[in-house]
Amino acid sequence: AQHLHQLAADIYKDFERTYVPEEQRQSSKSSPSAICYSESIPAPTGKDEAQQRSDVELLRFSLALIQSWISPLQTLSRVFSNSLVFGTSDRIFEKLQDLERGIVTLTREIDEGSPRIAAFLTLTYEKFDTNLRNDDVLMKNYGLLACFKK
């Protein structure tokens, strides 16, 4: 998790330095960024709450979060295929896929394929846009990277 967070922070900083004017940058400001869509995934928000959940529930929350980022990360890799961000986002994508496979296997072994997991597998993300020439789109993608960094 720490390695993924560091890779995400690196992508965010590279994107910010390359595309976002200084006065519009969020990383140097203390104000909270826009709400991230993955915040709607019903996951525990603190250590105490997480400790009250079963292992299977925590695996499901983790799987939902991981799967919610796989598709936008693929798109991000395509958008930045000719930059330093590409290699970093590919490494994150590979790690997310590894985590996804591991969690699915663990969940299957623990829960014997419970139908409740299907609800978590249907999450999608459609806000990412590959047209970096439009300022609104650029800031929307910047917001996505800020969320992923969290």
C-alpha positions in Angstrom: 0.0 0.0 0.0 2.8 2.4 0.9 4.6 1.7 -2.5 1.3 2.3 -4.4 0.7 5.5 -2.5 4.2 6.7 -3.4 3.8 5.8 -7.0 0.5 7.6 -7.2 2.0 10.7 -5.5 4.8 10.7 -8.1 2.4 10.5 -11.0 0.3 13.3 -9.4 3.4 15.6 -9.0 4.6 14.8 -12.6 1.2 15.6 -14.0 1.0 18.8 -11.9 4.4 20.1 -13.0 3.7 19.3 -16.6 0.1 20.5 -17.1 -1.2 22.6 -14.2 -0.3 26.3 -13.8 1.2 27.1 -10.4 -1.8 29.2 -9.3 -4.2 26.3 -9.9 -2.2 23.6 -8.1 -3.8 21.8 -5.2 -0.8 20.1 -3.7 0.7 23.3 -2.3 -2.6 24.4 -0.8 -4.2 23.4 2.4 -7.8 23.5 1.2 -9.4 20.1 0.6 -9.7 18.9 -3.0 -12.9 17.9 -4.6 -14.7 14.8 -3.3 -13.3 11.7 -5.0 -15.8 9.3 -6.5 -14.2 6.4 -4.7 -15.2 8.0 -1.4 -18.7 6.6 -2.1 -17.5 3.1 -1.7 -18.7 2.0 1.7 -15.3 1.4 3.3 -14.2 1.9 6.9 -12.8 5.3 7.5 -10.5 4.7 10.5 -8.6 2.1 12.3 -11.3 1.5 15.0 -14.0 1.0 12.4 -11.8 -1.3 10.3 -11.0 -3.5 13.4 -14.8 -4.0 13.9 -15.1 -5.5 10.4 -14.6 -9.1 9.4 -11.7 -10.1 7.2 -14.1 -10.9 4.3 -15.7 -7.4 4.6 -12.2 -5.8 4.5 -11.2 -7.9 1.5 -14.4 -6.8 -0.3 -13.8 -3.1 0.5 -10.2 -3.5 -0.7 -11.3 -5.2 -3.9 -13.9 -2.5 -4.7 -11.3 0.2 -4.3 -8.7 -1.6 -6.4 -11.2 -2.4 -9.2 -12.5 1.1 -9.2 -9.0 2.3 -10.2 -8.0 -0.3 -12.7 -9.9 1.2 -15.7 -8.9 4.8 -15.2 -5.3 3.8 -14.7 -5.4 2.0 -18.1 -6.7 5.2 -19.7 -4.0 7.2 -17.9 -1.3 4.9 -19.2 -2.6 5.4 -22.8 -2.8 9.2 -22.4 0.8 9.5 -21.1 2.3 6.7 -23.2 5.2 9.0 -24.3 6.2 10.3 -20.9 7.8 9.4 -17.6 4.4 9.0 -16.1 3.7 6.0 -18.4 6.2 3.7 -16.7 5.1 4.6 -13.2 1.4 4.2 -14.0 2.1 0.8 -15.6 3.8 -0.3 -12.4 0.8 0.8 -10.4 -1.5 -1.0 -12.8 0.4 -4.3 -12.5 0.4 -4.0 -8.7 -3.3 -3.3 -8.7 -3.9 -6.4 -10.9 -1.8 -8.5 -8.6 -3.7 -7.3 -5.6 -7.0 -7.9 -7.3 -6.1 -11.5 -8.2 -4.9 -12.1 -4.6 -8.0 -10.7 -3.0 -10.3 -12.6 -5.3 -8.5 -15.8 -4.5 -8.6 -15.1 -0.7 -12.2 -14.1 -0.8 -13.2 -17.2 -2.8 -11.3 -19.4 -0.3 -12.9 -17.7 2.7 -16.4 -17.2 1.4 -16.9 -19.9 -1.3 -18.0 -17.3 -4.0 -20.7 -15.4 -2.1 -23.1 -13.5 -4.5 -22.6 -10.3 -2.3 -19.3 -9.7 -3.9 -20.9 -9.1 -7.3 -22.2 -5.7 -6.2 -18.6 -4.5 -5.7 -17.4 -5.8 -9.1 -19.7 -3.6 -11.1 -18.1 -0.2 -10.2 -17.0 1.9 -13.1 -15.4 5.3 -13.7 -16.4 7.4 -16.6 -15.1 10.9 -15.6 -11.6 10.5 -17.0 -11.2 12.2 -20.3 -8.2 11.8 -22.7 -8.5 15.2 -24.4 -5.8 17.2 -22.5 -6.2 20.3 -24.7 -9.3 21.5 -22.9 -8.7 23.3 -19.6 -11.8 21.9 -18.0 -10.9 18.4 -18.9 -7.3 19.0 -17.7 -8.6 20.0 -14.3 -11.0 17.1 -14.1 -8.1 14.7 -14.8 -6.0 16.5 -12.2 -8.8 16.0 -9.7 -8.8 12.3 -10.5 -5.1 12.1 -9.9 -5.5 13.9 -6.6 -8.1 11.3 -5.5 -5.9 8.5 -6.5 -3.0 10.0 -4.5 -5.2 9.8 -1.4 
